[in-house]
Amino acid sequence: MTPPSTRPRRKNPVLRTRQINLPPGARSRVALGLTAAAAMGRFELQQCADCGAVLYPPREACAQCASVRLRWREQSGAGWLIAGTTLHHSNDLFFRERLPWRLGLVKLDAGPTLMVHLHRDVEVPRDGAQAPVRVTARLDRAGQAVLIATTSEDGRAMADDPILREMSNDPRQRKVLVTDGMTALGQALVRAFAQAGAELIWVGHAEPWKQHGSGLASLAALPAVTLVPLDLTDGRSVQALAGEIGGKVDIVVNSAEVHRTFGIAARRGTDVAKLEMEVNYFGALRLAQAFGPALAGRSADGSANACAWVNLLSIYALANFPPHGTYSASKAAAHSLAQCQRAELRAAGIRVINLFPGPIDDDWNQNLPPPKLAPAALAGAVIKALRDGVEDVYPGDVAQEWFERWRDDPKVLERELALGGA
Amino acid sequence: MAASRKAAAVAEPLPATQLLSSLAAALVSGRVRVVDLTQTLAPEFPQIALPPEMGQCWPFRIEEVSRYDERGPGWYWNNFSCGEHTGTHFDAPVHWISGKDLPHGSVDTIPAQHFIAPACVVDCSAQAAADPDYLLSVADLEAFEAAHGRIPAGCWLLMRTDWSKRWTRDGDALAYQNFDDTGQHTPGPSSEAVRFLVEQRQVLGFGSEAIGTDAGQGLHLRPPYPCHTFMHGSGRYGLQCLTNLDQLPPTGSVLICPPLKIQRGSGSPLRVLALVP
């Protein structure tokens, strides 16, 4: 939910904290294609490869020609609102708590007619006229795709709409934990959250004696920032911080990672691989165990509720980059864990956002040629992903290109990365 | 007659049984005190930091196995992990390349007799307070001997700096590690002092309060890391991350410091106790 631009009132501590009721989440197996696209911020419908018909609702065979060769294709969403209504009663708990709720029927230029949620600014035409709208697919609090009709491109001013708020995890007025402030990426994230209007930003740092020259100290000057000790390799440290702030954090951004540049043969022993796993996998697990339940308990806590969890993975989670082979393996493990976490937190309506960047422009990618993703660009992608309510982010050209190749054929990406990623 | 009996008693050592029972009685009565020179093994205790591309010693980590809960209803226990050189720890000769081929050089083969030995404590706390890079000099050792007698062979030489208080008293990991962009700044022995102790006094080993037996800037001494190089190259030992050295007399205390019996181990965290008159 997007909090209002003014600071919300403090909660009344003697009242029960409201618990989430999710919107209806059942979908047919074939309809999950709509959700998969919405998870990356795309609106896709099935299109028949034989007759070209665009179909809705999702189905097994073409409604025009009965062909089973249906492909998911991105849609512009342009269409016309032909009818609208406002719901004042519902037996569904989610809608009941949010009434009134606006619904409409949109005829897409591409063909099908859709049942959609209506943005506040969309006026329902009278006397049979039609209004131009644009339909987008968003993930709702249950993590399923729903369709929303808006008047124009999805601008910031539009985000105050109560329906869109339900689909968004805007950091404005929210309290954020960034787990590692010692890296360039961590510092870029903290600055981006401050810029985005986060109310409080806790910034973790491990092994405090190493902070000299890390840039961590420069963050302390930001008024929203509090530096906190946090070492993901140390369960007691994670639990101690969760005990202190777990009940207040609305968004967790796990930016902590260990990245070394070895495959199997280039490094004797397992100490480096263990350290990578200790932070990238077990650290993520410790963090999820310590902070997850507290976030889940506050997912309907007023207008600045707990809402999202961001995991820094890597495009190498999809296919191993042998020069950074053990790092890739740890990110693959973290990816699998994040899927488990997403499934578990979905019940509470907490959005788990996974980031799959290509090489970040930092010390450990020093010897890789450009293009490399600037930390500030990745931080910007995180803010955008929260606002847009997406689940999976492939920020930057390299990640986009490799992701497309992986979607096309995982074997091709495996072979390409084995040849050095060139 | 009485006088001659007394003289004979001094000349003749006490029988071992009587010696030990006297010690036991003194421990019970408190005439001999036991001082713990050990830092508590805790995850947040500062850990030696090498450049990140090098192999790293694990810090101390601990995770519950069960705590009277569904994982084990009636009992509490933990698993822990750490390196051989984590917390207050013992350095064996094989720790350093100069001692790699010495016999009895690993913790499992060092004669057990060496784990109990007297200690001389040289107070450098004033110098270390003024200069974190302070190097114990031969002159400091000569001054110590002028005041307290010759440093006996087979004893520990402990360098008291009160550096440990940066952690035990202040809880300040940054000050304990004391890094800047030229590395660590902690006190230790000079190259000459180490050679004097090894070659002319045959000490058993060297103990310090900082994270290593060598100074934080020991890499830039000649040779680099002289305490590790000469001590371990001569089959001597190291103790680091000691605390409470301010509770020891300059001479007269006895250290009990057996490392874990790790097969081919280069060192071990351990409990270091001092018997103090």
Boltz contact constraints between the chains, C-beta under 6 A:
constraints:
  - contact:
      token1: [A, 208]
      token2: [B, 173]
      max_distance: 6.0
  - contact:
      token1: [A, 208]
      token2: [B, 174]
      max_distance: 6.0
  - contact:
      token1: [A, 209]
      token2: [B, 46]
      max_distance: 6.0
  - contact:
      token1: [A, 209]
      token2: [B, 173]
      max_distance: 6.0
  - contact:
      token1: [A, 209]
      token2: [B, 174]
      max_distance: 6.0
  - contact:
      token1: [A, 209]
      token2: [B, 177]
      max_distance: 6.0
  - contact:
      token1: [A, 209]
      token2: [B, 179]
      max_distance: 6.0
  - contact:
      token1: [A, 212]
      token2: [B, 179]
      max_distance: 6.0
  - contact:
      token1: [A, 212]
      token2: [B, 180]
      max_distance: 6.0
  - contact:
      token1: [A, 213]
      token2: [B, 181]
      max_distance: 6.0
  - contact:
      token1: [A, 234]
      token2: [B, 43]
      max_distance: 6.0
  - contact:
      token1: [A, 234]
      token2: [B, 61]
      max_distance: 6.0
  - contact:
      token1: [A, 235]
      token2: [B, 63]
      max_distance: 6.0
  - contact:
      token1: [A, 236]
      token2: [B, 43]
      max_distance: 6.0
  - contact:
      token1: [A, 271]
      token2: [B, 55]
      max_distance: 6.0
